[in-house]
Amino acid sequence: MINMREMNQHLLTGLPERWELLSFLDQLTVQSQSRGRKFTAVLIRLEPLKKSDGQHYKFNNELLQYTTSTLRLTLSDGSCKLFHYERDEVMGVFLDADKKDIAGTLLAISENFKRRPFLFGNKLHSVKVKIGVSSYPRDGWQKDDLLRTAAASCAGSRLNKYRLLSWMNKFGLSRAKPVLMSLVCVLFGAMLFFAWSKLDVSALKSSAAKMLLGTTAPSQAQMVKVVTKSGSVFQGFLISETAQDIIVSVILDKGQASLTFSKTELLEILRGKDAF
């Protein structure tokens, strides 16, 4: 068995440190070779968010804590062991799973970061992450191979962008970039117009009405109302829920925002028709 002793934790995230990950992977590869097991390493990297008003370090520290919190909420079933990898990176290890087995989980990670904005200084920030994946033994038999593959997978989209810019410069198309972008916008607008002309608006309204009345399946769009012990009331749609927390897309005067509530702070949770 892998030695699951108490691991040294990163101060900000509370996750095991990078060197603990390397030791864990060494044990895991040896065990997997002898028992024919599989596992998958997932690298989650934050897209840079610029903060230049003197609060750069505090902003980045809280952003890293937000990242850890979002990942823990998404992976609350214990299927993944998380480690702090680099300054703005977290590594997850899924035991007895390959890429296909965790495809839905990876999608949930990406979606939850989109739905759960980062709050700093009374302002919500949209956060994007890049995800790199490598599976044992398909992508390598040693930890260095797996880490290298995950990092390359994570950087893939950026490298493709650089290759496109290099190709445009090579053929003298960089000056034409504004024109090309305008053409793309025109084509995209034409596609939207065509799609809208084919859309059954009445069916769309009917679907929206059913959702607001709570007649759709709860797993799709369950209306909830949470009442805090302090007397505050929030109404919106359920995003996800664990034994400790509930994430709600709250309806505001202008738009929506995803908020996370600890159940210990709530007086009651009303669902479906009771939420109106």
C-alpha positions as CSV (number, residue, x, y, z in Angstrom):
1,M,0.0,0.0,0.0
2,I,1.0,3.6,-0.5
3,N,2.2,5.3,2.6
4,M,-0.6,7.8,3.4
5,R,1.2,9.4,6.4
6,E,0.4,13.0,7.3
7,M,1.9,15.1,4.5
8,N,3.5,18.5,4.8
9,Q,1.0,21.1,3.6
10,H,1.4,24.3,1.6
11,L,0.7,27.3,3.8
12,L,-1.9,29.0,1.6
13,T,-3.8,26.1,0.1
14,G,-3.6,23.5,2.8
15,L,-2.6,21.0,0.1
16,P,0.4,18.6,0.3
17,E,3.6,20.2,-1.2
18,R,5.2,19.5,-4.6
19,W,7.9,17.2,-3.1
20,E,5.2,15.2,-1.4
21,L,3.6,14.7,-4.9
22,L,6.8,13.5,-6.3
23,S,7.2,11.0,-3.5
24,F,3.6,9.9,-3.9
25,L,4.0,9.3,-7.7
26,D,7.2,7.3,-7.1
27,Q,5.3,4.9,-4.8
28,L,2.3,4.9,-7.1
29,T,4.2,4.0,-10.2
30,V,6.0,1.1,-8.4
31,Q,2.7,-0.2,-7.1
32,S,0.9,0.2,-10.4
33,Q,3.7,-1.7,-12.3
34,S,3.5,-4.7,-9.9
35,R,-0.4,-4.8,-9.8
36,G,-1.3,-3.6,-13.3
37,R,-3.2,-0.6,-12.0
38,K,-3.8,2.7,-13.9
39,F,-4.0,6.3,-12.7
40,T,-4.2,9.7,-14.2
41,A,-2.4,13.0,-13.2
42,V,-4.2,16.2,-13.9
43,L,-2.5,19.6,-13.9
44,I,-4.8,22.7,-13.3
45,R,-3.1,26.0,-14.2
46,L,-4.7,29.4,-13.6
47,E,-4.8,31.9,-16.5
48,P,-3.0,35.1,-15.4
49,L,-5.2,37.8,-13.9
50,K,-3.4,41.2,-13.7
51,K,-3.7,43.3,-10.6
52,S,-1.6,46.5,-10.5
53,D,-3.0,48.6,-7.7
54,G,-0.5,47.6,-4.9
55,Q,-2.5,44.5,-3.9
56,H,-0.9,42.2,-6.3
57,Y,0.4,39.7,-3.7
58,K,-2.8,39.6,-1.7
59,F,-4.8,39.2,-4.9
60,N,-2.8,36.3,-6.1
61,N,-2.8,34.6,-2.6
62,E,-6.6,34.8,-2.3
63,L,-6.9,33.7,-5.9
64,L,-4.9,30.6,-5.2
65,Q,-7.1,29.9,-2.1
66,Y,-10.2,30.4,-4.3
67,T,-8.8,27.8,-6.8
68,T,-8.3,25.3,-4.0
69,S,-11.8,25.8,-2.6
70,T,-13.4,25.4,-6.1
71,L,-11.5,22.2,-6.7
72,R,-12.4,20.8,-3.3
73,L,-16.1,21.5,-3.9
74,T,-15.9,19.9,-7.3
75,L,-14.0,16.8,-6.2
76,S,-15.8,16.4,-2.8
77,D,-16.4,12.7,-3.5
78,G,-12.7,11.9,-2.7
79,S,-12.0,10.5,-6.1
80,C,-8.9,12.7,-6.5
81,K,-5.9,13.5,-4.3
82,L,-4.9,17.2,-4.7
83,F,-1.3,18.6,-4.3
84,H,0.0,22.2,-4.6
85,Y,2.4,21.9,-7.6
86,E,3.7,25.4,-8.6
87,R,2.8,29.0,-7.6
88,D,-0.5,29.0,-9.6
89,E,-0.8,25.3,-10.3
90,V,-2.5,22.4,-8.6
91,M,-2.0,18.7,-9.5
92,G,-4.7,16.1,-9.0
93,V,-4.1,12.3,-9.0
94,F,-7.0,10.0,-9.9
95,L,-6.5,6.4,-8.8
96,D,-7.7,3.5,-11.0
97,A,-8.8,5.9,-13.7
98,D,-7.7,6.9,-17.2
99,K,-8.6,9.9,-19.3
100,K,-11.9,8.5,-20.5
101,D,-13.0,7.7,-16.9
102,I,-12.6,11.3,-15.7
103,A,-13.8,13.2,-18.8
104,G,-17.0,14.2,-17.1
105,T,-15.1,15.3,-14.0
106,L,-12.7,17.5,-16.0
107,L,-15.7,19.1,-17.7
108,A,-17.2,19.8,-14.3
109,I,-14.0,21.4,-13.1
110,S,-13.9,23.8,-16.1
111,E,-17.6,24.6,-15.8
112,N,-17.5,25.3,-12.0
113,F,-14.7,27.8,-12.5
114,K,-16.8,29.6,-15.1
115,R,-19.9,29.6,-12.8
116,R,-18.1,30.5,-9.6
117,P,-16.5,34.0,-10.0
118,F,-13.6,35.1,-7.8
119,L,-14.6,37.9,-5.3
120,F,-11.9,40.4,-4.4
121,G,-12.4,43.9,-3.2
122,N,-16.2,43.8,-3.8
123,K,-15.5,43.0,-7.4
124,L,-16.2,39.7,-9.2
125,H,-13.4,38.4,-11.5
126,S,-14.0,35.7,-14.2
127,V,-11.4,33.0,-13.8
128,K,-10.2,30.6,-16.5
129,V,-8.0,27.5,-16.1
130,K,-6.0,25.3,-18.4
131,I,-6.1,21.6,-17.8
132,G,-3.3,19.1,-18.8
133,V,-3.8,15.4,-18.5
134,S,-1.5,12.3,-18.5
135,S,-2.4,8.7,-17.8
136,Y,-0.3,5.8,-16.6
137,P,0.9,3.7,-18.4
138,R,-0.4,5.2,-21.7
139,D,1.6,8.4,-21.4
140,G,4.6,7.1,-19.5
141,W,6.0,4.6,-17.0
142,Q,7.9,7.1,-14.9
143,K,6.7,10.2,-12.9
144,D,8.9,12.6,-15.0
145,D,7.3,11.4,-18.2
146,L,3.8,11.9,-16.8
147,L,4.5,15.3,-15.4
148,R,6.1,16.4,-18.7
149,T,3.1,15.2,-20.7
150,A,0.6,16.9,-18.4
151,A,2.6,20.2,-18.6
152,A,2.8,19.9,-22.4
153,S,-0.9,19.2,-22.7
154,C,-1.7,22.2,-20.5
155,A,0.4,24.5,-22.7
156,G,-1.0,23.1,-25.9
157,S,-3.6,25.7,-26.7
158,R,-1.1,28.6,-26.1
159,L,1.5,26.9,-28.3
160,N,-1.1,26.5,-31.1
161,K,-1.8,30.3,-30.8
162,Y,1.9,31.1,-31.2
163,R,2.2,28.8,-34.2
164,L,-0.7,30.6,-35.8
165,L,0.9,34.0,-35.2
166,S,4.2,32.8,-36.6
167,W,2.5,31.4,-39.7
168,M,0.8,34.8,-40.3
169,N,4.1,36.7,-39.9
170,K,5.8,34.3,-42.3
171,F,3.3,35.0,-45.0
172,G,3.0,38.7,-44.3
173,L,-0.5,38.4,-42.9
174,S,0.1,40.1,-39.6
175,R,-0.9,43.5,-40.9
176,A,-4.1,42.0,-42.3
177,K,-5.1,40.7,-38.8
178,P,-7.6,43.4,-38.1
179,V,-9.3,42.8,-41.5
180,L,-9.3,39.0,-40.9
181,M,-10.8,39.5,-37.4
182,S,-13.5,41.7,-38.9
183,L,-14.3,39.0,-41.5
184,V,-14.6,36.5,-38.7
185,C,-17.0,38.7,-36.7
186,V,-19.1,39.2,-39.8
187,L,-19.3,35.5,-40.5
188,F,-20.1,34.8,-36.8
189,G,-22.8,37.4,-36.9
190,A,-24.3,35.8,-40.0
191,M,-24.3,32.4,-38.4
192,L,-26.1,33.8,-35.3
193,F,-28.7,35.5,-37.5
194,F,-29.3,32.2,-39.4
195,A,-29.5,30.2,-36.2
196,W,-32.0,32.7,-34.7
197,S,-34.2,32.6,-37.8
198,K,-34.5,28.9,-37.4
199,L,-35.1,29.0,-33.6
200,D,-38.5,28.0,-32.3
201,V,-39.0,31.1,-30.0
202,S,-42.3,29.8,-28.6
203,A,-40.7,26.5,-27.6
204,L,-37.9,28.4,-25.9
205,K,-40.4,30.6,-23.9
206,S,-42.3,27.5,-22.9
207,S,-39.1,25.8,-21.7
208,A,-38.1,28.9,-19.7
209,A,-41.5,29.1,-18.1
210,K,-41.3,25.4,-17.1
211,M,-37.9,26.0,-15.5
212,L,-39.2,29.0,-13.5
213,L,-42.2,27.0,-12.3
214,G,-39.9,24.2,-11.1
215,T,-41.4,21.6,-13.5
216,T,-38.0,20.6,-15.0
217,A,-35.9,17.9,-13.5
218,P,-34.0,19.1,-10.4
219,S,-30.7,17.9,-11.8
220,Q,-31.1,20.3,-14.8
221,A,-32.3,23.5,-13.1
222,Q,-33.7,23.4,-9.6
223,M,-34.9,26.7,-8.1
224,V,-33.7,27.1,-4.5
225,K,-34.0,29.8,-1.9
226,V,-31.5,29.9,0.9
227,V,-32.1,31.7,4.2
228,T,-29.1,32.6,6.4
229,K,-29.1,32.6,10.1
230,S,-28.5,36.4,9.9
231,G,-31.8,36.8,8.0
232,S,-30.5,37.3,4.5
233,V,-32.4,35.6,1.7
234,F,-31.0,34.5,-1.7
235,Q,-32.9,33.0,-4.6
236,G,-31.5,31.3,-7.7
237,F,-30.7,28.0,-9.4
238,L,-28.8,25.1,-7.8
239,I,-25.3,24.5,-9.3
240,S,-23.9,21.9,-7.0
241,E,-24.3,20.7,-3.4
242,T,-22.2,18.7,-0.9
243,A,-22.8,17.6,2.7
244,Q,-21.1,20.8,3.8
245,D,-21.8,23.5,1.1
246,I,-24.3,24.5,-1.5
247,I,-23.4,26.6,-4.7
248,V,-26.3,28.7,-6.0
249,S,-26.5,30.9,-9.2
250,V,-28.1,33.8,-7.4
251,I,-30.5,36.1,-9.3
252,L,-29.5,39.8,-8.9
253,D,-31.0,43.0,-10.2
254,K,-28.6,42.9,-13.1
255,G,-27.6,39.4,-14.2
256,Q,-26.5,36.5,-11.9
257,A,-23.6,35.5,-9.7
258,S,-22.6,32.1,-8.3
259,L,-22.3,32.1,-4.5
260,T,-21.1,29.4,-2.1
261,F,-22.9,29.0,1.2
262,S,-21.8,26.8,4.2
263,K,-24.8,24.8,5.4
264,T,-23.8,25.6,9.0
265,E,-24.6,29.3,8.3
266,L,-28.0,28.6,6.8
267,L,-31.4,28.5,8.6
268,E,-33.2,26.7,5.8
269,I,-33.0,25.7,2.1
270,L,-36.3,25.8,0.1
271,R,-36.5,24.0,-3.2
272,G,-38.7,23.9,-6.3
273,K,-42.1,25.5,-5.9
274,D,-41.3,26.2,-2.2
275,A,-38.5,28.6,-3.3
276,F,-41.0,31.1,-4.9
